[in-house]
Amino acid sequence: MSEQQLDGGIANAGQVVRVGPHVLRPSSPHSGSIHAFLRAVKDAGFDGAPTPVGIDKDGRERLVFIDGDVPVAPYPDWSQSDTALASIARLLRGLHDAAREFDPQSLTWNDSLADPAGGTIVCHNDVELSNVVFRDGIAVALLDFEFAAPGRPVYDVAQLARLCVPIEDDFDQDRIGWLPADRPARLRLVADAYGLDRDGRAELLTAINDAVARIEAAARRTIDAGGPNTVAMLNRTGGIEKYDRRRRWWTAHHDQFAKALL
């Protein structure tokens, strides 16, 4: 059966393929942990994540393909709607609820984007539009759990907000095709759809600080390590300077977000 290359991805760009009912992608030292987690949340009733099949002899991991629409940049208008955003937040809440009985402590995880405060709930940590499957404009599944690791659920919500509100400088919003929008109102929508109470909303603001700092640190480590795919993608998507722009933008607009959220 022939392999069909799937769009999207950064570190694994061009290496993720569909073969009939399955997806093949490079495995990692943490694939066993991720597969155990995916099986556990499925057993807990969450059907919004890939079902792992196993690791092939060639070292690639095999998962069940999930049918639907996966937007890639420049993101189509429908994927930027408030309806789409709210559905992603609800889906993430479902993942976290299903993950509460899973014990991650004896397993290994990729800590590149992990919550610096730690935690006991395995979080996705990279919920951006090209890691979400939609049907009729509604999020139905999350993809690419490569950066999954234990943390606080609110930190996962912060990463979702960073990527999908988005928390981004105007120049970079325009560059990747984000339409003009009321970003503080979109953050409030995420909090409402996820179900954060007032204390959780205050914690979300602090967690966004952590998320912004964490992704910048990860990008700088990647530059230092010289990973060719990631470095090339970084250069195509604004370079390391975009992290400085994002940090300055978030600091300048923080009070507007706090007013909308609290």
C-alpha positions in Angstrom: 0.0 0.0 0.0 1.5 3.4 -1.0 2.4 6.1 1.5 0.7 9.5 1.2 2.6 12.4 2.8 0.6 14.5 5.2 1.1 18.3 5.5 2.1 20.1 8.6 4.6 19.5 11.4 7.9 21.1 12.2 10.5 18.7 13.5 8.9 15.9 11.5 7.9 17.9 8.4 7.7 15.6 5.4 8.1 12.4 7.5 4.5 11.8 8.5 2.5 9.7 6.0 -0.8 8.0 5.7 -1.0 4.3 4.8 -4.6 3.2 4.5 -6.2 3.4 7.9 -3.0 4.3 9.7 -0.5 7.1 10.1 3.2 6.5 10.3 5.6 9.0 11.9 9.0 9.0 13.4 9.0 7.5 16.9 10.9 9.1 19.9 12.3 7.8 23.1 9.0 8.7 24.7 6.7 7.0 22.2 6.0 4.2 24.7 4.9 6.7 27.3 2.7 8.6 24.9 1.1 5.4 23.6 0.3 4.3 27.2 -1.3 7.7 27.8 -3.3 7.6 24.6 -4.6 4.2 25.5 -5.5 5.3 29.0 -7.5 8.3 27.9 -9.3 6.3 25.3 -10.2 3.7 28.0 -11.5 6.7 30.1 -13.9 7.6 27.4 -12.0 10.3 25.5 -12.1 9.6 21.7 -10.5 12.9 20.6 -6.9 11.5 20.2 -5.2 9.0 17.9 -5.3 5.3 18.9 -1.8 3.9 18.9 -1.2 0.6 17.1 2.5 0.2 18.0 6.0 0.7 16.7 7.0 -0.8 13.3 10.2 -2.6 12.7 11.6 0.4 10.8 11.2 2.4 14.0 8.2 4.5 13.0 5.2 4.7 15.3 1.8 3.6 13.8 -1.5 5.2 14.8 -5.0 5.1 13.6 -5.8 7.8 11.1 -8.5 10.3 12.2 -10.6 11.7 9.3 -11.4 15.4 9.1 -10.0 18.8 8.2 -6.6 19.9 9.6 -5.8 23.5 8.9 -2.3 24.6 8.0 -0.9 28.2 7.8 -2.0 30.5 6.3 -5.0 29.3 8.3 -8.4 29.3 6.6 -11.0 31.8 7.9 -13.3 29.1 9.3 -10.5 27.7 11.5 -10.1 31.2 13.1 -13.7 31.5 14.1 -14.8 31.9 17.8 -16.8 28.7 17.3 -13.7 26.8 16.3 -11.7 28.2 19.2 -14.3 27.4 21.8 -14.5 23.8 20.5 -10.8 23.4 20.9 -10.9 24.6 24.5 -13.8 22.2 25.3 -11.8 19.3 23.6 -8.8 20.1 25.7 -10.9 20.1 28.9 -12.1 16.6 27.9 -8.6 15.4 27.5 -7.6 16.7 30.9 -10.6 15.2 32.6 -9.8 11.8 31.0 -6.2 12.1 32.1 -6.8 12.5 35.8 -6.6 8.8 36.7 -3.4 8.2 34.6 -0.2 8.0 36.6 2.7 9.4 34.5 5.4 9.4 37.2 7.2 6.1 36.2 7.4 7.1 32.5 9.7 9.4 30.5 8.5 12.5 28.7 9.7 15.2 26.4 10.2 18.2 28.7 11.0 20.7 25.9 7.6 22.5 26.3 6.6 21.1 29.7 5.2 23.1 32.5 8.1 24.6 34.5 6.0 24.3 37.6 5.4 20.6 37.1 2.3 18.7 37.8 0.6 15.3 37.7 -1.8 15.6 34.7 -0.3 14.8 31.3 -0.8 17.8 29.0 -0.5 18.1 25.2 1.5 21.4 25.4 1.3 22.1 21.6 -2.4 22.6 20.7 -2.1 24.7 17.6 -4.5 24.6 14.7 -2.4 22.2 12.6 -2.6 19.7 15.5 -6.4 19.7 15.6 -8.8 17.7 13.5 -12.1 19.5 12.7 -15.4 18.3 11.2 -17.8 21.0 10.1 -15.7 23.6 11.8 -15.8 21.9 15.2 -12.7 20.4 16.8 -13.0 16.6 17.3 -9.5 15.4 17.9 -6.0 16.5 18.9 -2.9 15.3 17.0 0.9 15.1 17.6 1.4 14.4 21.3 5.2 14.6 20.8 5.6 17.3 23.5 3.1 15.7 26.0 4.3 15.8 29.6 3.0 16.1 33.1 2.0 19.6 34.2 -0.8 21.8 35.3 -3.9 21.8 33.0 -4.0 25.6 33.2 -0.5 25.7 31.6 -1.9 23.6 28.7 -4.7 26.1 28.4 -2.0 28.9 28.3 -0.2 27.2 25.5 -3.5 26.8 23.6 -4.1 30.5 24.1 -0.6 31.4 23.0 -1.1 29.5 19.8 -4.8 29.9 18.9 -5.9 33.3 20.4 -3.1 34.0 19.5 -0.7 35.7 21.8 1.4 37.2 19.0 2.8 40.5 17.8 0.7 42.2 15.1 3.5 41.7 12.5 3.6 37.9 13.1 -0.2 37.6 13.2 -0.3 39.2 9.8 2.6 37.1 8.5 0.9 33.8 9.2 -2.5 34.9 8.1 -4.4 35.6 11.3 -7.4 37.9 10.7 -7.9 41.0 12.9 -9.8 40.1 16.0 -10.4 41.1 19.6 -7.7 39.0 21.2 -8.6 39.7 24.8 -12.2 38.6 24.1 -10.8 35.4 22.5 -8.8 34.6 25.6 -12.0 35.1 27.7 -13.8 32.8 25.3 -11.1 30.1 25.9 -11.5 30.5 29.7 -15.3 30.3 29.4 -15.3 27.3 27.1 -12.8 25.4 29.2 -14.6 26.2 32.4 -12.1 28.2 34.4 -13.3 29.9 37.6 -12.0 33.3 38.7 -8.9 31.8 40.5 -8.2 29.7 37.4 -8.4 32.8 35.2 -5.9 34.6 37.4 -3.6 31.6 37.2 -4.0 31.5 33.4 -2.5 35.0 33.1 0.6 33.8 35.0 0.7 30.6 33.1 0.8 32.5 29.8 4.0 34.2 31.1 5.4 30.7 31.6 4.3 29.5 28.2 5.8 32.5 26.3 9.1 32.1 28.1 9.1 28.3 27.7 8.7 28.3 23.9 11.3 30.9 23.5 13.8 28.9 25.6 13.0 25.8 23.5 13.6 27.7 20.3 16.9 29.0 21.5 18.0 25.5 22.5 17.0 24.2 19.0 19.1 26.9 17.4 22.1 26.0 19.6 21.6 22.3 18.8 21.2 23.0 15.1 18.3 20.7 14.3 18.0 21.3 10.5 14.2 20.9 10.1 13.3 23.0 13.1 15.9 25.7 12.3 14.7 25.9 8.7 11.1 26.2 9.8 12.0 28.8 12.4 13.8 30.9 9.8 10.7 30.6 7.5 8.3 31.7 10.3 9.9 34.9 11.6 13.2 33.8 13.0 14.3 34.0 16.6 13.3 37.7 16.6 9.6 36.8 16.7 10.1 35.6 20.3 11.3 39.1 21.3 8.4 40.6 19.5 5.9 38.3 21.2 7.3 39.0 24.6 7.1 42.7 24.2 3.6 42.5 22.7 2.3 40.4 25.6 3.8 42.7 28.2 2.3 45.8 26.4 -1.2 44.2 26.2 -1.2 42.3 29.5 -3.6 44.7 31.3 -6.1 44.5 28.4 -6.2 40.7 28.7 -6.5 40.9 32.5 -9.4 43.3 32.2 -11.2 41.0 29.7 -10.5 37.9 31.7 -11.2 38.9 35.2 
